Amino acid sequence: MGPPILDRDRPRARVFWGQQMDLIGPTYHRPPGRPGRLRGALAAILAVLCLGAGSAQASTLVIEGAGDGHGVGMSQEGALGYAQHGYSYAQILAHYYTGTTLGEAPANTVVRVLVGGRVKRVPLERYVRGVIAAEMPASWPAAALEAQAVASRTYALTAHAGGSRFDVYSDTRSQVYRGVAAETATTNAAVAATAGQIVLYAGKPVITYFFASSGGMTENVENAWPGAEPEPWLKGVADIYDAGPATKWKLSLSFAAASRELRGLFRGAFRGIEVLKRGVSPRIVSARVLGSRGSSLLSGPELAGRFGLSSTWAYFSVRNGAVTVPEPDRSGQSRGQLPAPEGPSTVGAQGGVPATPGQAASVGASGGTQSPG
């Protein structure tokens, strides 16, 4: 959940933005009903910039990447893949939220939602019914919708977006809430099947970020947002069902266009981009914008925001004519280098053996019975 699914009525040109939430950043929301994983706005930027790229002799900045969203927590496209391969919602959640179990939300919990400047008090289960179809296509398999229901329910209890005034925004700054208008038979069934269940770490509810597509691996929270503290349940994991060609994207733009996007970050003529640090996935943590008379350091989210990229999983090259040369990368990570993939499993709270795909964990009021594979 969660700073790279969009409000379905208002497509966003940039994935990363400045509004802060929980001292980390807003959640990212997937636009339902669109083909592929690239933003329509990104595709438009690509077309415009390619048209303005100039002659064959002009230098072109080539950006290649993967994924859609910030990369922290649960990948929705990955959850879809696991559900299609027979995994239960409990196994999906255990995979993406490391070391967690399932427990029960306090009885009679009410969520304070900021809607149009007014705070509405909505019972927790009714709130979740108004969220799921706004965050995930209702046609997806039950296990994916159930995982989303638990993640959204937990997020509502842990976001604290408005401090003492309210708990969550009704839009993409938290997670999209559309009330009764968002309810469908399949999403309501997912809410009912997981009624009251939330994600716990060490017996306490923890924030459950989610996002659209991982590109093959999720990311540690401290690497995704500058200033974020490490959290043991928000660790990068390999994502085997969200790693195909459809997760990849590419953007090409002239140096003149890149200079305009990066205005104020360099002095003199734009010379390129040097990546300094990447996270446990290839997502950029920090980079340097190079100029002929001066350069600047910036974070991965800031860099992605300047270009309107779908994620910080990006590599830079310079093309001159038929020759393309990778930009300097000091991160020490090779392109395409990822940890060995694993599928999720469900393990008894006191030990036990991994469950087979589709085997659901039992969940009680005192906690769950699963841990990540």
C-alpha positions as CSV (number, residue, x, y, z in Angstrom):
1,M,0.0,0.0,0.0
2,G,1.0,2.9,0.3
3,P,5.6,6.7,-1.6
4,P,4.5,4.2,-6.0
5,I,-3.3,2.6,-6.3
6,L,-4.4,6.0,-7.8
7,D,-7.8,7.6,-7.3
8,R,-9.6,6.1,-10.2
9,D,-11.2,9.4,-11.2
10,R,-8.0,11.5,-11.2
11,P,-5.0,10.0,-13.0
12,R,-1.8,11.3,-11.6
13,A,1.1,12.5,-13.8
14,R,3.7,11.8,-11.1
15,V,4.1,8.8,-8.9
16,F,6.0,10.5,-6.1
17,W,4.8,13.7,-4.5
18,G,5.5,16.0,-1.6
19,Q,2.6,15.4,0.7
20,Q,3.9,13.6,3.8
21,M,2.1,11.1,5.9
22,D,3.4,9.3,9.0
23,L,6.7,11.1,8.5
24,I,7.3,8.7,5.6
25,G,5.0,9.4,2.6
26,P,1.6,8.7,1.1
27,T,0.5,5.3,0.0
28,Y,0.4,4.5,-3.7
29,H,-2.7,3.4,-5.4
30,R,-3.1,1.3,-8.5
31,P,-5.4,2.6,-11.3
32,P,-8.0,-0.1,-11.9
33,G,-8.9,-1.1,-15.4
34,R,-5.8,0.1,-17.2
35,P,-3.8,-2.3,-19.4
36,G,-0.2,-2.9,-18.3
37,R,1.6,-1.3,-15.3
38,L,2.9,1.9,-16.7
39,R,1.0,5.1,-16.0
40,G,-0.9,6.6,-18.9
41,A,0.7,9.8,-18.0
42,L,4.2,8.3,-18.2
43,A,3.4,6.9,-21.6
44,A,2.3,10.4,-22.7
45,I,5.6,11.9,-21.4
46,L,7.5,9.2,-23.2
47,A,5.8,10.0,-26.5
48,V,6.3,13.8,-26.2
49,L,9.9,13.6,-25.1
50,C,10.8,11.1,-27.9
51,L,9.4,13.4,-30.5
52,G,11.6,16.2,-29.1
53,A,14.7,14.1,-28.8
54,G,16.4,16.0,-31.7
55,S,18.9,14.7,-34.3
56,A,20.6,11.3,-34.2
57,Q,23.8,13.0,-33.1
58,A,22.2,14.5,-29.9
59,S,22.7,12.6,-26.6
60,T,19.7,10.8,-25.3
61,L,19.2,9.8,-21.7
62,V,17.7,6.3,-21.5
63,I,15.9,5.2,-18.3
64,E,15.0,1.5,-17.8
65,G,13.2,0.2,-14.8
66,A,10.7,-2.1,-13.3
67,G,7.7,-2.1,-10.9
68,D,5.0,0.4,-10.1
69,G,5.0,2.1,-6.7
70,H,7.3,2.5,-3.7
71,G,8.0,-1.2,-3.3
72,V,7.3,-1.5,0.5
73,G,5.0,-4.2,1.9
74,M,2.5,-6.1,-0.3
75,S,2.7,-6.0,-4.1
76,Q,-0.9,-6.1,-5.4
77,E,0.1,-7.7,-8.7
78,G,2.3,-10.1,-6.8
79,A,-0.7,-11.0,-4.5
80,L,-2.7,-11.6,-7.6
81,G,0.0,-14.0,-8.9
82,Y,0.2,-15.9,-5.7
83,A,-3.6,-16.2,-5.5
84,Q,-3.7,-17.5,-9.0
85,H,-1.2,-20.2,-8.0
86,G,-3.2,-21.4,-5.1
87,Y,-1.8,-19.6,-2.2
88,S,-4.1,-18.4,0.6
89,Y,-4.5,-14.9,1.8
90,A,-2.7,-15.8,5.1
91,Q,0.3,-17.1,3.1
92,I,0.3,-14.0,0.9
93,L,0.3,-11.7,3.9
94,A,3.0,-13.7,5.7
95,H,5.2,-13.5,2.6
96,Y,5.1,-9.7,2.2
97,Y,5.0,-8.7,5.9
98,T,8.0,-10.5,7.4
99,G,7.6,-12.3,10.7
100,T,4.0,-11.4,11.2
101,T,1.0,-13.3,12.5
102,L,-2.8,-12.7,12.2
103,G,-4.9,-11.5,15.1
104,E,-8.2,-9.8,15.9
105,A,-9.0,-6.0,15.8
106,P,-10.5,-4.6,19.0
107,A,-14.3,-5.1,19.1
108,N,-16.5,-2.2,18.0
109,T,-13.6,-0.3,16.4
110,V,-14.5,2.9,14.6
111,V,-12.4,4.6,11.9
112,R,-12.3,8.3,11.7
113,V,-12.2,9.2,8.0
114,L,-11.6,12.7,6.6
115,V,-14.1,13.1,3.8
116,G,-14.4,16.5,2.1
117,G,-13.0,18.4,5.1
118,R,-15.4,16.6,7.5
119,V,-14.5,13.7,9.8
120,K,-16.8,10.7,9.5
121,R,-16.9,8.0,12.1
122,V,-17.3,4.6,10.3
123,P,-17.4,1.1,11.9
124,L,-14.2,-0.7,10.9
125,E,-15.8,-3.5,8.8
126,R,-18.1,-1.0,7.0
127,Y,-15.0,1.1,6.3
128,V,-13.1,-1.9,4.8
129,R,-16.0,-2.7,2.6
130,G,-15.9,0.8,1.2
131,V,-12.1,0.5,0.4
132,I,-11.4,-2.9,-1.2
133,A,-13.0,-2.4,-4.7
134,A,-11.4,1.1,-4.8
135,E,-8.0,-0.4,-4.2
136,M,-8.1,-3.7,-6.1
137,P,-10.2,-4.9,-9.0
138,A,-13.2,-6.8,-7.7
139,S,-12.7,-9.5,-10.4
140,W,-9.5,-10.7,-8.9
141,P,-9.3,-14.1,-7.0
142,A,-10.7,-14.3,-3.5
143,A,-7.3,-14.8,-1.9
144,A,-5.9,-11.6,-3.3
145,L,-9.1,-9.6,-2.2
146,E,-8.9,-11.2,1.2
147,A,-5.2,-10.2,1.6
148,Q,-6.2,-6.7,0.6
149,A,-9.0,-6.7,3.1
150,V,-6.7,-7.6,6.0
151,A,-4.0,-5.2,4.8
152,S,-6.5,-2.3,4.5
153,R,-8.1,-3.1,7.8
154,T,-4.7,-3.1,9.6
155,Y,-3.7,0.1,7.8
156,A,-6.8,1.9,9.0
157,L,-5.8,1.1,12.6
158,T,-2.2,2.0,12.3
159,A,-1.9,5.0,9.9
160,H,-2.7,7.8,12.3
161,A,-2.6,10.3,9.4
162,G,-4.4,13.0,11.1
163,G,-3.1,12.6,14.6
164,S,-5.7,13.1,17.3
165,R,-8.2,14.6,14.8
166,F,-8.7,11.7,12.3
167,D,-7.2,8.3,11.4
168,V,-7.1,8.2,7.6
169,Y,-7.8,10.4,4.5
170,S,-10.4,9.1,2.1
171,D,-8.1,9.5,-0.9
172,T,-4.7,8.4,-2.0
173,R,-2.9,10.1,0.9
174,S,-4.1,7.0,2.9
175,Q,-6.2,4.5,1.0
176,V,-9.2,5.3,-1.2
177,Y,-12.6,5.1,0.6
178,R,-15.7,5.3,-1.5
179,G,-18.3,4.1,1.0
180,V,-21.3,2.0,-0.2
181,A,-20.6,3.1,-3.8
182,A,-17.4,0.9,-3.8
183,E,-19.0,-2.2,-2.5
184,T,-19.4,-5.3,-4.6
185,A,-20.5,-8.9,-3.9
186,T,-17.0,-10.3,-4.3
187,T,-15.2,-7.6,-2.2
188,N,-17.8,-7.8,0.5
189,A,-17.3,-11.6,0.6
190,A,-13.6,-11.0,1.1
191,V,-14.2,-8.7,4.0
192,A,-16.6,-11.2,5.6
193,A,-14.2,-14.1,5.1
194,T,-11.5,-12.1,7.0
195,A,-13.8,-10.3,9.5
196,G,-11.8,-8.6,12.2
197,Q,-8.4,-10.0,11.1
198,I,-5.4,-7.7,11.2
199,V,-1.6,-8.1,10.8
200,L,0.5,-8.3,14.0
201,Y,4.2,-8.2,14.7
202,A,5.3,-9.2,18.2
203,G,1.6,-9.2,19.2
204,K,0.9,-5.6,18.1
205,P,-0.8,-4.2,15.0
206,V,1.7,-2.8,12.5
207,I,1.3,-0.5,9.5
208,T,0.8,-2.5,6.3
209,Y,1.9,-0.5,3.2
210,F,1.0,-1.9,-0.2
211,F,1.6,-0.8,-3.8
212,A,0.9,-1.9,-7.4
213,S,3.8,-3.9,-8.7
214,S,7.2,-4.9,-7.3
215,G,9.0,-5.8,-10.5
216,G,10.4,-8.9,-8.9
217,M,11.4,-7.8,-5.4
218,T,10.1,-5.5,-2.6
219,E,12.2,-3.1,-0.6
220,N,13.1,-2.3,3.0
221,V,11.2,0.6,4.3
222,E,14.3,2.6,5.3
223,N,15.6,2.5,1.7
224,A,12.3,3.6,0.2
225,W,11.7,6.9,2.1
226,P,14.4,9.2,3.4
227,G,14.4,9.3,7.2
228,A,12.2,6.2,7.6
229,E,13.3,3.9,10.4
230,P,13.9,0.2,9.7
231,E,11.0,-2.0,10.6
232,P,11.4,-5.8,10.9
233,W,8.1,-6.6,9.1
234,L,8.8,-4.3,6.2
235,K,11.8,-6.1,4.6
236,G,12.5,-6.7,0.9
237,V,11.4,-10.1,-0.3
238,A,11.7,-11.8,-3.7
239,D,8.4,-11.7,-5.6
240,I,8.3,-14.6,-8.1
241,Y,4.9,-13.9,-9.6
242,D,5.5,-10.2,-10.2
243,A,8.8,-10.3,-12.1
244,G,7.8,-10.8,-15.8
245,P,8.4,-8.6,-18.8
246,A,5.1,-6.7,-18.2
247,T,6.6,-5.2,-15.0
248,K,9.4,-3.5,-17.1
249,W,9.3,0.0,-18.5
250,K,11.6,2.3,-20.5
251,L,11.8,6.0,-21.0
252,S,14.0,8.0,-23.5
253,L,14.5,11.7,-23.5
254,S,16.9,14.2,-24.9
255,F,19.5,15.8,-22.7
256,A,17.7,19.1,-23.3
257,A,14.5,17.6,-21.9
258,A,16.3,16.0,-19.0
259,S,17.9,19.3,-18.2
260,R,14.5,20.9,-17.9
261,E,13.2,18.1,-15.6
262,L,16.3,18.5,-13.4
263,R,16.4,22.3,-13.4
264,G,18.1,23.6,-10.3
265,L,20.0,20.4,-9.4
266,F,23.1,21.1,-11.4
267,R,25.2,24.0,-12.6
268,G,26.5,24.5,-16.2
269,A,25.6,21.8,-18.8
270,F,23.8,18.6,-17.8
271,R,26.2,15.7,-17.9
272,G,24.2,12.7,-16.6
273,I,23.2,10.9,-13.5
274,E,25.4,8.8,-11.2
275,V,23.7,6.3,-8.9
276,L,25.4,6.1,-5.5
277,K,23.3,3.6,-3.5
278,R,20.6,1.1,-4.1
279,G,18.5,-0.8,-1.6
280,V,18.2,-4.6,-1.2
281,S,16.3,-4.5,-4.5
282,P,17.7,-2.4,-7.3
283,R,15.7,0.7,-6.2
284,I,17.7,3.8,-6.0
285,V,18.4,5.2,-2.5
286,S,20.6,8.1,-3.5
287,A,22.1,9.6,-6.7
288,R,24.0,12.5,-8.0
289,V,22.9,14.8,-10.9
290,L,26.0,15.8,-12.8
291,G,26.7,19.2,-14.3
292,S,29.7,20.6,-16.0
293,R,30.2,23.2,-13.2
294,G,28.4,21.6,-10.2
295,S,26.4,18.6,-9.1
296,S,23.7,17.8,-6.5
297,L,22.8,14.8,-4.3
298,L,19.2,13.7,-4.2
299,S,17.2,10.7,-3.0
300,G,15.7,8.0,-5.2
301,P,12.1,9.3,-4.7
302,E,13.2,12.8,-5.5
303,L,14.9,11.6,-8.7
304,A,11.9,9.5,-9.7
305,G,9.6,12.4,-9.0
306,R,11.5,14.7,-11.3
307,F,11.1,12.3,-14.2
308,G,7.6,11.0,-13.3
309,L,8.9,7.4,-13.1
310,S,6.7,4.6,-12.0
311,S,9.2,3.5,-9.4
312,T,12.8,4.1,-8.1
313,W,13.9,0.8,-9.7
314,A,15.7,2.5,-12.5
315,Y,19.0,2.3,-14.5
316,F,20.4,5.2,-16.6
317,S,22.3,5.1,-19.9
318,V,23.4,7.6,-22.5
319,R,22.8,6.9,-26.2
320,N,24.8,8.7,-28.9
321,G,23.8,7.4,-32.3
322,A,23.9,3.6,-32.3
323,V,26.1,3.5,-29.1
324,T,24.5,3.2,-25.6
325,V,26.8,3.5,-22.6
326,P,25.6,2.9,-19.0
327,E,25.9,5.8,-16.6
328,P,28.2,5.5,-13.6
329,D,26.7,3.3,-10.8
330,R,28.6,3.1,-7.5
331,S,26.0,0.9,-5.8
332,G,27.9,-2.3,-6.5
333,Q,24.8,-4.0,-7.8
334,S,24.7,-5.5,-11.3
335,R,21.7,-5.1,-13.5
336,G,19.2,-7.9,-13.0
337,Q,20.9,-9.1,-9.9
338,L,18.2,-10.4,-7.5
339,P,18.2,-12.8,-4.5
340,A,16.9,-16.4,-5.2
341,P,13.1,-16.3,-5.3
342,E,10.9,-18.0,-2.7
343,G,7.2,-18.7,-2.5
344,P,5.3,-17.9,0.6
345,S,4.6,-20.5,3.2
346,T,2.6,-20.8,6.4
347,V,4.3,-22.1,9.5
348,G,2.8,-22.9,12.9
349,A,3.2,-20.4,15.7
350,Q,5.2,-22.9,17.7
351,G,7.1,-24.3,14.7
352,G,5.7,-26.9,12.3
353,V,6.2,-27.4,8.6
354,P,5.4,-25.1,5.6
355,A,1.9,-25.4,4.3
356,T,1.2,-26.4,0.7
357,P,-0.2,-23.8,-1.7
358,G,-3.8,-23.0,-0.9
359,Q,-3.7,-24.2,2.7
360,A,-5.0,-21.5,4.9
361,A,-3.7,-20.8,8.3
362,S,-6.1,-20.9,11.3
363,V,-6.5,-17.6,13.0
364,G,-7.6,-17.0,16.6
365,A,-8.3,-13.9,18.7
366,S,-4.9,-14.2,20.3
367,G,-2.9,-14.2,17.1
368,G,-2.3,-16.2,13.9
369,T,-0.4,-19.3,13.0
370,Q,1.7,-18.2,10.1
371,S,5.1,-16.8,9.5
372,P,6.8,-16.0,6.2
373,G,8.5,-18.6,4.1
